[in-house]
Amino acid sequence: MEQQLNEVRNYIAGKFTKNGHKTLDVISPSDGKKISTVPLSTIADLDEAVKSAKEAFKSWSVIPIKERVQVFYRYKTLLEKNVKELAELTHIENGKTMDESVAEIEKALS
């Protein structure tokens, strides 16, 4: 099964960034073919991400815990609704069987 995944991009300050620098190929362990690319982030990329995270923390940290925890509950619900798709990605990227992939996702949910 030949599968090409979307190019991976950095996510900084609520936006996916343009990959204007070098990338690294992601190789399928099952057949050795290229399935995607990931950016080789620079020090400037990392500095921008850390600066953005520090800024976001200011507003996030004052939100009451009852509201913050709801974000994680919604995240868990999304994971539960998309187990099959996530398992397929794990299968493609890691060469695990579908059963192993589903088990890994379900373990992460517990």
N, C-alpha and C positions, 0 to 999 in steps of 0.2 A: 504494500500500500504506500504510494508516494504521497507525501503530505508536505505542503509548504505553509509554514506559519507566518503570521505577520512579523515584520521587523520589530524588535524590542526597542523601546525608547525610554529614556529617563523621564520620570514624572516629578516635576519640581514646581512648587507654588501653584498647584492645582492645574497644571498643564503638561502635556507631553511635549518634550523639547525636540527640536530638529537635531538629527544626527549629522552634524557637520564635520565629524572627525572620524578617525579610524574605527573599524568594526571588527568583530571576531565572529567567524562562522559558527553556528550551532549545528553539530553533526548528529544525525540519528544513529544511536547505538545498534539499531537492528539491521541497517543496510549501509551505513557509512555515507549516506547522502546528506547534503546541506539542507536543513529545514528552516533556518532563519538566520538572523544576525543579531548581535548585541553590541551596544556601543562600548568602546574602550574609553570610559569616562576620564576626564582630565581632573587635575587638582582644582581648576576653576569650577568645573561641574560640581564637584564635591563641596567646595566652599559655598556655592550658590544654594545647594540643597540644604546644607546645615544652617545657613542664614535664614532661609525660608522656614525651616522647621522651628528655629528659635522664635521667629516672628509669630508663627501659628500657635506656638505653645502659650503665648501671652493671652490670647482669647480663649483657647481650649481649657486652660487651667482654671479659669474662673467659672466655667459652666458646672453646675451642680452634678455630683456623681450620678444621681438618678437619671439625668439626661445623657451624660457621657456613656453610661453603660448601654443605653438603647442603641447606640451606634454598633456596638459589638453584637447585640442580639440580632440586629438587622443583617449584619455581616454573616452571622451563623445561619440565618434563614436563607440567605442567598447561596451559601455553600451547600446547604441541604437540598435546595431546589435544583442545583446544577452539578450534582455528584457525577452524573454520567459524562457530561462535557469535560469536567475537570479530570476525571479518570482517563478519558481519551487523550487529553493533553499530557498527562503523566506517562501514559503508555507510549506515546510518540517520542517525548523528550527523554525518557529514562530507559525505555526498552523493557519496562515491566509488563507482565501479563495484565489483562483487564481486571481479573480478580484481585491481583496484588494492588493495582492502582485504586480500585474501589475501596479496598480494605484500608489503604493509606489515608484516603480522604475521610473515610468514616472514623478512623482513629483520631484524626486531627479535630474532628467535631466533638469528641468526648472529653 
